[in-house]
Amino acid sequence: MLSIHPQTLRLYEREGFVNPSRTVGNTRLYSQNDVEEIRTILRLTRELGVNLAGVDIILNMKEKFEALQAELNALWQTIEERSPPRRRPQKAASSGSRSSEKIKPRSPLISEERPWSTARVHTRE
């Protein structure tokens, strides 16, 4: 299924990456979540070359990110529940009104100037 050596699975368990349940005979039973976690670890180590210390950091960051995402979703839901319903703005009757003009966002990080587009490359002859 995963093409992984049993000692590697035991190492992942020792490192705390997975926590399989046990039968009465002490056989490890891996849940679907454990299998997905092992797949993630294998991808990080085999395909991306991350060592186990890096895997630990990445998995901890992933867990924190998911917790923050859930908290953010809950906050957005609370805001939506407490906010009055929004009304749609009415369209202007005349076609020459300012409301039909395009509004350009102002951002100090985005500039319309592109100095690199006018640069010339000089070569030696």
ABEGO torsion letter per residue (X at the ends): XAGBBAAAAAAAAAAGABBBBBBAAGBBBBBAAAAAAAAAAAAAAAAAGBBAAAAAAAAAAAAAAAAAAAAAAAAAAAAAAABBBBBBBBBBABAABAAABBBBBBBAABBABBAAAABBBBBBX
